[in-house]
Amino acid sequence: MDEQAKLERVFAYPFGDIYSNYVAKVERKGRTREDLDDVLGWFTGYTPDELHAAADSSESLRDFFDGLALNPNSDFITGKVCGVRVEEVDDDLMRKIRQMDLLVDELARGKNIDNIKRG
């Protein structure tokens, strides 16, 4: 499978499945769904209700990010997810997905929410 086909497979993944995995991950580490919604809301501009509606829909990650104006400070999200530096990811959509993963990882690791929000 070529690289673009692998990316397309990730982009087609349902946001709701990703969100459910995020909730399980942060709750296992002693954080709450409200904490997750706070961080994802900062990143996406979505309210908790909008996040839950997206998670309950069948929209893909591509659909979720399509037309979404991310927080201007999201450019300051740097670090590694699965050994990949998020700021070096060439594909714009994949970089956004990796940034979201990194925010959730930081939350699960117990980082202060104000610091996760970068600004």
C-alpha positions in Angstrom: 0.0 0.0 0.0 1.5 3.4 -1.0 1.8 6.3 1.5 -1.2 8.2 0.2 -3.4 5.1 0.4 -2.3 4.7 4.1 -3.1 8.3 4.8 -6.5 8.0 3.2 -7.3 5.0 5.3 -6.5 7.1 8.4 -8.6 10.1 7.1 -11.6 7.8 6.6 -11.5 6.6 10.2 -14.7 7.7 12.1 -14.1 10.6 14.5 -16.5 9.0 17.0 -14.2 6.0 17.3 -11.2 8.2 17.9 -13.1 10.3 20.4 -14.2 7.2 22.3 -10.6 6.0 22.5 -9.5 9.4 23.7 -12.2 9.3 26.5 -11.1 5.8 27.6 -7.4 6.9 27.6 -7.8 10.0 29.7 -10.2 8.4 32.1 -7.7 5.5 32.6 -5.2 8.1 33.6 -7.5 9.9 36.1 -8.7 12.7 33.9 -12.3 13.4 32.8 -14.3 13.7 29.6 -14.8 17.3 30.6 -11.0 17.8 30.7 -10.8 16.2 27.2 -13.7 18.4 25.9 -11.9 21.5 27.3 -8.7 20.7 25.5 -10.3 19.6 22.2 -12.6 22.6 22.4 -9.6 24.9 22.7 -8.0 23.2 19.7 -11.1 23.1 17.5 -13.3 25.9 18.7 -16.1 23.4 19.3 -18.3 23.4 22.4 -18.7 20.1 24.3 -22.1 19.6 22.6 -20.6 20.1 19.2 -17.8 17.6 20.0 -20.4 15.1 21.2 -22.5 15.6 18.1 -19.5 15.0 15.9 -18.6 11.9 17.9 -22.2 10.6 17.6 -22.3 11.2 13.9 -20.6 8.9 11.3 -18.3 11.6 10.1 -14.7 10.7 9.2 -11.6 12.5 10.5 -11.5 14.2 7.1 -15.1 15.5 7.6 -14.4 16.5 11.1 -11.5 18.7 10.2 -12.9 20.0 6.9 -13.4 23.7 7.1 -12.5 23.8 10.8 -10.5 26.9 11.8 -8.1 25.6 14.5 -7.0 27.8 17.3 -4.2 30.1 16.0 -2.0 28.9 18.8 -2.2 25.4 17.5 1.0 26.2 15.5 2.8 26.0 18.9 1.9 22.3 19.3 5.2 20.5 18.9 6.5 17.2 20.1 6.4 13.6 19.2 3.6 11.2 18.8 4.5 7.6 18.0 8.1 8.7 17.3 7.0 11.3 14.7 7.5 15.0 15.3 4.1 16.6 14.7 5.6 19.9 13.4 7.4 17.9 10.7 4.4 16.1 9.2 4.0 17.2 5.6 0.4 16.4 5.0 -1.8 19.2 6.6 -4.7 16.9 7.6 -2.3 14.3 9.1 -0.5 17.1 11.0 -3.8 18.2 12.6 -4.6 14.7 13.6 -1.2 14.2 15.1 -1.5 17.6 17.0 -4.8 16.4 18.4 -3.2 13.1 19.4 -0.4 15.0 21.1 -2.8 17.2 23.1 -4.6 14.1 24.3 -1.3 12.4 25.2 -0.3 15.5 27.3 -3.7 15.4 29.1 -3.3 11.7 29.8 0.2 12.3 31.2 -1.2 14.8 33.7 0.1 18.0 32.1 -1.7 21.1 33.3 -4.6 22.0 31.0 -3.5 25.7 30.8 -0.1 24.6 29.6 -1.6 22.2 27.1 -3.6 25.1 25.6 -0.4 27.0 24.8 -1.3 30.5 25.5 
